[in-house]
Amino acid sequence: MKQVLSLIILILLTVSKSTGMETLILEGVYQGKNIYVQNTIPESGVGYSVFEVRVNGVPTSDELNSWAIEIDLASLDFGLGDTVLIKIYYKPGPQPKVLNPEVLLFLSTFDIVSQQISTTGEFTWTTTNENGSLTFVIEQYKWNRWVKSGEVYGIGTPTENNYYFEITPHSGENKVRVYQLDFTKEKRYSKPLTFQSEVKEVKFKRVTEEDKFIFSDKTLYEIYDYNDRIAMRGYGEVVNYINLPKGPYYLYYDNKTTSFSKISE
């Protein structure tokens, strides 16, 4: 029953002219919560609109003759992360309202079993207890803040899952971590992993008349204006900023920061 969904949750309205009924469809994954529906009165004005609910093709025994309907998924022997397809059949008229469709969205539940990183930046981690395919975001700590390095798509199964990502280390102490972001908008982090890299300290000289920096070795760099807006980023030994507007800037490189001003247009 478990599967990775390309579409996490779907709500559709279809109309069947031959039978005069309408269908509300929800699709997602079981996260341990029941679905609540606000019923309506049909066009006929008699009774309530919803007359049948099917979960994965099987009719439920939920009480439908009420303003408030609880679709009892907990009684249907679902495991966390199992696929759920709900079809709510109702008479023509106002559409019933699903009050909590977000409970069919993936939640971040991963546990870190192990994580390792080499001095050259080869980062591996193993998880268990994933109940949905959420993206892992990899971050490095540098320039006095956490900076995104990349993403790896989560496998999403509760068994052990292995992941690999290569970061670009800077000189000195490095820190790396991963996080997932689910529909609650709360980031769920792993513990930071610290290592000492073999990268040599990068130095630079500024060639003011040519509007460029020359580094002693290749390095990741970013340039921000004084409003903290990104102006340039890249990887290399030379940064030519001749096309930047006149004004003050911050230069981030290796594990260092500095400020400078572009004088000429």
C-alpha positions as CSV (number, residue, x, y, z in Angstrom):
1,M,0.0,0.0,0.0
2,K,2.9,2.3,0.6
3,Q,4.1,4.3,-2.3
4,V,5.8,7.7,-3.1
5,L,3.2,10.2,-4.4
6,S,4.2,12.6,-7.1
7,L,1.1,14.7,-6.0
8,I,1.0,14.8,-2.2
9,I,-2.6,16.0,-1.8
10,L,-5.3,16.5,-4.4
11,I,-8.8,17.9,-4.1
12,L,-11.0,17.7,-7.2
13,L,-14.6,18.2,-8.0
14,T,-16.2,16.1,-10.8
15,V,-19.8,16.0,-11.9
16,S,-21.6,12.8,-13.1
17,K,-24.5,13.9,-15.3
18,S,-25.8,10.4,-15.7
19,T,-26.4,9.8,-12.0
20,G,-26.9,13.4,-10.9
21,M,-24.3,13.2,-8.2
22,E,-21.1,15.0,-7.6
23,T,-17.8,13.7,-6.1
24,L,-15.2,15.3,-3.9
25,I,-11.9,13.5,-4.1
26,L,-9.0,13.8,-1.7
27,E,-5.7,12.0,-2.1
28,G,-2.7,11.9,0.2
29,V,-1.0,9.8,2.9
30,Y,-2.2,8.7,6.3
31,Q,-0.5,10.7,9.2
32,G,-2.6,9.4,12.1
33,K,-5.4,11.9,11.8
34,N,-9.1,11.6,10.8
35,I,-10.7,13.8,8.2
36,Y,-13.5,16.2,9.2
37,V,-16.2,17.4,6.7
38,Q,-18.8,20.1,7.0
39,N,-22.0,18.8,5.3
40,T,-24.4,20.9,3.3
41,I,-28.1,20.9,2.2
42,P,-28.7,19.8,-1.4
43,E,-30.6,21.7,-4.0
44,S,-33.7,19.7,-3.2
45,G,-33.7,21.0,0.3
46,V,-34.2,17.6,1.7
47,G,-31.8,15.9,4.1
48,Y,-28.0,16.3,3.8
49,S,-25.8,16.3,0.7
50,V,-23.3,13.6,1.5
51,F,-24.7,10.2,1.0
52,E,-21.6,7.9,0.7
53,V,-17.9,8.0,1.5
54,R,-15.4,5.5,0.1
55,V,-11.8,5.2,1.3
56,N,-9.5,3.4,-1.1
57,G,-12.6,2.0,-2.8
58,V,-14.3,0.7,0.3
59,P,-17.5,2.3,1.6
60,T,-17.2,3.5,5.2
61,S,-19.6,3.2,8.1
62,D,-19.3,6.8,9.2
63,E,-22.4,8.7,10.3
64,L,-23.3,11.0,7.3
65,N,-26.7,12.2,8.4
66,S,-25.2,15.2,10.2
67,W,-23.8,18.7,9.7
68,A,-20.4,17.4,10.9
69,I,-18.9,14.2,9.4
70,E,-15.8,12.5,10.8
71,I,-14.1,10.1,8.3
72,D,-12.6,7.6,10.7
73,L,-9.3,6.7,9.1
74,A,-7.9,5.4,12.4
75,S,-10.3,2.4,12.3
76,L,-9.2,1.3,8.8
77,D,-5.9,-0.3,9.8
78,F,-3.7,2.2,8.0
79,G,0.0,2.5,8.7
80,L,1.7,5.9,8.8
81,G,2.6,6.9,5.3
82,D,0.0,4.7,3.6
83,T,-1.7,6.0,0.5
84,V,-5.2,7.3,1.1
85,L,-7.8,8.0,-1.6
86,I,-11.1,9.4,-0.3
87,K,-14.2,9.9,-2.5
88,I,-17.1,11.9,-1.0
89,Y,-20.3,11.4,-3.0
90,Y,-23.0,14.1,-2.5
91,K,-26.2,15.3,-4.1
92,P,-26.2,18.3,-6.5
93,G,-25.9,21.6,-4.7
94,P,-23.4,23.3,-2.4
95,Q,-20.1,21.5,-2.1
96,P,-19.3,20.0,1.3
97,K,-16.2,21.6,3.0
98,V,-13.2,19.5,4.0
99,L,-12.1,21.2,7.2
100,N,-8.6,19.7,7.6
101,P,-7.2,18.4,4.3
102,E,-3.6,19.2,5.4
103,V,-3.6,16.1,7.6
104,L,-3.1,14.1,4.5
105,L,0.2,15.9,3.7
106,F,3.6,14.5,4.5
107,L,5.1,15.2,8.0
108,S,8.8,15.3,8.7
109,T,9.5,12.4,11.1
110,F,13.0,11.3,10.2
111,D,15.5,10.1,12.8
112,I,19.2,10.2,12.1
113,V,20.9,6.8,12.6
114,S,24.4,7.9,11.6
115,Q,26.1,10.7,9.7
116,Q,29.7,11.1,8.6
117,I,31.7,13.6,6.6
118,S,35.2,13.4,5.2
119,T,37.8,16.2,5.3
120,T,37.1,16.7,1.5
121,G,33.4,17.2,2.0
122,E,31.8,13.9,1.2
123,F,28.7,13.9,3.5
124,T,26.7,10.8,4.1
125,W,23.8,10.2,6.5
126,T,21.4,7.4,7.3
127,T,17.8,7.8,8.4
128,T,14.9,5.8,9.7
129,N,11.2,6.6,10.4
130,E,10.5,8.6,7.3
131,N,6.8,8.7,6.5
132,G,6.9,10.8,3.3
133,S,9.1,11.9,0.5
134,L,10.3,15.3,1.7
135,T,13.4,17.1,0.5
136,F,16.5,17.2,2.7
137,V,18.2,20.6,2.5
138,I,21.9,20.6,3.3
139,E,23.4,23.6,5.0
140,Q,26.9,24.7,5.9
141,Y,27.8,27.2,8.6
142,K,30.0,30.0,7.3
143,W,30.1,33.8,7.1
144,N,28.5,33.7,10.6
145,R,25.3,32.1,9.3
146,W,23.9,28.9,7.9
147,V,24.1,28.8,4.1
148,K,22.2,26.4,1.8
149,S,24.6,24.0,-0.1
150,G,22.0,21.9,-1.9
151,E,19.1,19.5,-1.8
152,V,18.5,15.7,-1.8
153,Y,15.1,14.2,-2.4
154,G,14.0,12.0,0.5
155,I,13.2,8.4,-0.1
156,G,10.3,8.5,2.4
157,T,10.1,5.0,3.8
158,P,10.4,4.0,7.5
159,T,13.3,1.6,6.8
160,E,16.9,2.7,6.8
161,N,17.7,5.1,4.0
162,N,21.1,6.2,2.9
163,Y,22.0,9.6,1.5
164,Y,25.1,11.3,-0.1
165,F,26.0,14.8,-0.9
166,E,29.3,16.6,-1.6
167,I,29.9,20.0,-0.1
168,T,32.7,22.4,-0.8
169,P,34.7,22.8,2.5
170,H,36.3,26.1,3.5
171,S,39.4,26.4,5.5
172,G,39.4,25.7,9.3
173,E,36.4,24.3,11.1
174,N,33.3,23.3,9.1
175,K,29.8,22.6,10.2
176,V,27.1,20.8,8.2
177,R,23.5,19.8,8.9
178,V,20.3,18.8,7.1
179,Y,16.7,19.8,7.6
180,Q,13.2,19.0,6.2
181,L,10.3,21.5,5.9
182,D,6.8,20.1,5.9
183,F,3.3,21.7,5.7
184,T,3.6,23.0,9.3
185,K,6.4,25.3,8.0
186,E,8.6,24.2,10.9
187,K,12.1,23.2,9.9
188,R,13.2,19.9,11.5
189,Y,17.0,19.8,11.8
190,S,19.6,17.1,12.3
191,K,22.4,17.8,14.8
192,P,25.3,19.7,13.2
193,L,28.3,17.7,12.2
194,T,31.7,19.4,12.7
195,F,35.0,18.6,10.9
196,Q,38.3,20.2,10.2
197,S,39.1,20.5,6.5
198,E,42.4,20.3,4.7
199,V,41.6,23.4,2.7
200,K,44.3,26.1,2.9
201,E,43.3,29.6,4.1
202,V,42.3,31.7,1.2
203,K,43.7,35.3,0.9
204,F,42.9,37.9,-1.6
205,K,44.2,41.1,-3.1
206,R,42.0,43.9,-4.6
207,V,42.9,45.4,-7.9
208,T,40.9,48.6,-7.5
209,E,41.6,50.1,-10.9
210,E,40.3,47.0,-12.6
211,D,37.3,46.4,-10.2
212,K,38.3,42.9,-9.3
213,F,39.5,40.6,-6.5
214,I,42.2,37.9,-7.0
215,F,42.1,35.0,-4.5
216,S,45.1,32.8,-3.6
217,D,43.0,29.7,-4.5
218,K,39.6,28.9,-5.8
219,T,36.8,29.6,-3.4
220,L,33.0,30.0,-3.1
221,Y,32.2,33.7,-2.9
222,E,29.2,36.0,-2.6
223,I,28.8,39.7,-2.8
224,Y,25.9,41.5,-1.1
225,D,24.9,45.2,-1.2
226,Y,24.2,47.1,2.0
227,N,20.5,46.2,1.8
228,D,21.6,42.5,2.1
229,R,20.6,41.7,-1.5
230,I,22.7,39.3,-3.4
231,A,24.7,41.0,-6.2
232,M,27.1,38.3,-7.3
233,R,28.0,34.7,-6.4
234,G,30.3,32.1,-7.9
235,Y,33.4,29.8,-7.5
236,G,36.8,30.7,-8.7
237,E,40.1,32.6,-8.2
238,V,39.0,35.9,-9.8
239,V,36.0,38.1,-9.1
240,N,35.3,40.9,-11.6
241,Y,32.7,43.3,-10.2
242,I,33.1,46.0,-12.8
243,N,29.3,45.8,-13.7
244,L,28.1,46.4,-10.2
245,P,26.6,49.8,-9.5
246,K,28.6,52.4,-7.5
247,G,28.2,51.9,-3.7
248,P,29.2,49.8,-0.6
249,Y,29.2,46.0,-0.6
250,Y,30.1,43.0,1.5
251,L,32.4,40.2,0.2
252,Y,32.0,36.7,1.6
253,Y,34.6,34.1,0.7
254,D,36.3,31.1,2.2
255,N,35.1,31.4,5.8
256,K,35.6,35.2,5.9
257,T,33.8,38.4,5.3
258,T,35.0,41.9,4.4
259,S,33.4,45.1,3.1
260,F,34.4,47.3,0.2
261,S,33.1,50.2,-1.9
262,K,32.9,50.5,-5.7
263,I,33.9,54.0,-6.4
264,S,33.4,54.3,-10.2
265,E,30.4,53.5,-12.3
